[in-house]
């Protein structure tokens, strides 16, 4: 039987190896994203995240009700007034040739957390004004790290991007650090986003959604 120390060392080596391999891969490689999630999302870390998120009334209610986004008709949302959250979301999805993600069955808090973050990811993009380019993703990753507590996954994604700059293009480091700082500060100022029922806000003006969440965009 392996000792605890030996088991921990194996896990640590696996995390490092996965991040290094991810660094070598092309940006947006979903296979490596999945491998990273599998390695770093251990039950202890997830318990800490769930406890943290449940400390707010919104988060606690989310784990009790487990609300889902459901089917999303992008064309219908795109017909809403251009100032609405729904239109902005649909425009973002259509512009980037994306389809709403709909994770499968949710039977426990772990699965709900994963499903909720997955299916609302692009909605967080919209309210935080984070682009889908590398800098926008880094900004949103820093936002996640701040709002979701001990998120090894999002911190590992930031690590991967910084390591890419170190190895392949150090000139990008200032832009990357600016994006991290902007996402982190924006998240600290904002109200919690986890547990929001975004599908109830489609017809609400995007500016009103941001104001209600105290989202202060970096350019502001």
N, C-alpha and C positions, 0 to 999 in steps of 0.2 A: 504493500500500500504506500502511495506517495505521501510524503509529509506535506503539511500546510505550506511550508516555505517553498518546497519544490513545486507545488501546484500554483502558487502565486507567481513564481518565477516563469513558469511555462506561459501563464496568462499574460504577464507583462511582456515577455518576448513576442507573443502572438500579436499583441496590440501594436508594438513597435514595428514589427514586420509588415503588418497590414497597412499602417500609415505610410511606411516607406514605399511599398508597392503601389499604393494609391497615388503617391507623389509622382511616380513614374508614369502613371496612366494619364490619358487625355482628360481635360476638364469635363465634368458632367458624365463620367463613366458610371452608369447606374449599377453595374455589376460590382464595382469596387465600393460603391456607397453601401450596397447591401451587405457586403462582407464586413465592412467597418461596423455597421449597426449590429450585426450578429456578434462581433467580438466584444464591443464595449458596453452593450446594454445588458449588464448582469442584473440579477434580481435585487441585489442589495442597493445598487444605484437607483434602480427604478422605484424601489420602496421609498428612498429618500426624496425623490422627485415628487412622487404621489403625496407623501406627507406634507411636503412644502406647498404644493398646489392646493391641497385640501384645507390649508390654513385660512384661505379667503372664502367668503360665502359663495362667490361665483364658482370657484374651483370645487368646493365641496358639493355644491348642487350638480355640477357637471358630472362628477363621478357617481352621483346617485341616479341622475336621469339618463346619463350617457346619450346626449342629443347627437344626432347625425345630420349631416348636410342634406343627404338624400339626392334625388335626381336633380340635375341642373340643366336647364335649357338655355344654352348660351345665346342662341338667336333671339329668344324671347327677352333675355336680359339686355341684349344689345339694342333692343327697340325702346328701352327706357330712356328718360331724359339723360343727356350727356353728363350732367352734374351728379348723377346718382352713383352710389357704391356699386350697385348691380351692373350698371353700364361699364364702369371702370374695370370691374372684374372681367366681364365678358370681352371687353376690348383687349385687355392684357392677355387673356387666354387665346383669342383668335389671332392676335398679332404675332404671338409666339408659337402658334400651331400646337397648342396644348389642349388636352382634354381633362376635365375634372377627374381626380382620382377617387375611387370608391373602394376602400379596403373592405374585406369580407366581414364575416361574423364576429361580433364582439361579445365575449362571455365573461370577461374579468377586467379589472382596472388596468392591468398591463396592456391588454389588447385595445381598450378604449383610448388610453393615452396615445398609443402608436397610431391608431386610426384617426383620432381627432387631429393630431399634429400633421398627419399625412394629407388628409382631405381639406384642411384649412390653410395649408402652407402658402398657396398663391394668394389667399385673402390677406395674410400677414404681409405679403409683398406689397399689396395695394395700399393698405392703411399706413405702412411705414415708408411708402414711396421708394422702396428698394427695387432697383432694376433687376433684370435677369442676367446681366453680364456678371463677370467675376467680382467686380467691386460691389455690385448690388447684393450678390449672394453673401459676400463677406460681411457687409453691413448687417444683413438679416441674421447671419450666423451669430454675430456678436450680440444682437438683440435677443436671440433665443438663449444664449448662455446666461444673460442677465436675468431674463424672466422665468426661466425654467429650472433654476438652481443647479444641481450637480450634473449638468448635462455633458457627460463625457463625449457623446457623439458629436455635438455641435462644436465643442472645444477641439475635438480631434480634426474636424473639418477646417477650423481656423489654423490649426497646427500644420495641416497638409498644405494649405495655401501659403503660409509663411515659409515653409520649407521649400516650396516650389520657387519662391522669390529668391531665397538664399542660393539655390542650386542653379536656376535657369535665368533669372533676370532680377538682379539686386536693385535695379533702378525702379522697380515697381514697389519697393518696400514702403516708401513714404505714402503712396496712394493706399496701399493695403492697411497701414497703420491708421491713416485718416478714416478709412471706412470702418475699421474696428471701433475707433473712438466714437464716431458718429452713431453707430448702432448701439453701443453700450450706453452712451449718455441718453439717447432717445428712449431706450428701454427703462432706464432709471427714472425718467420723468413721467413715463406713461403709466396708466392703470394696467392691471393684468389683462392680457389678451386671451389667456387660456380659458376655455369654457364658454367663450362668446358664441351665441347662436347667430352666426353670420347670415343665415338664410332668412332671418326676420328683418334684415336691414337692407335688402336689395333696393328698395325704393327711397331710402334715406340719402340725402345729399352726402357725398363723400366728405366734404369739409365738416359737416355736422358729426359724422361718425368719428373723425379724427379729434374734433374738439371734445366730444364726450369721453374719449379715451385719453385725453391730454397728450396726443401725439404731436410733437413739435418737430417738424421736418428740419433737417440740418440747414437747408438753404434759408429757413426762416429766421 
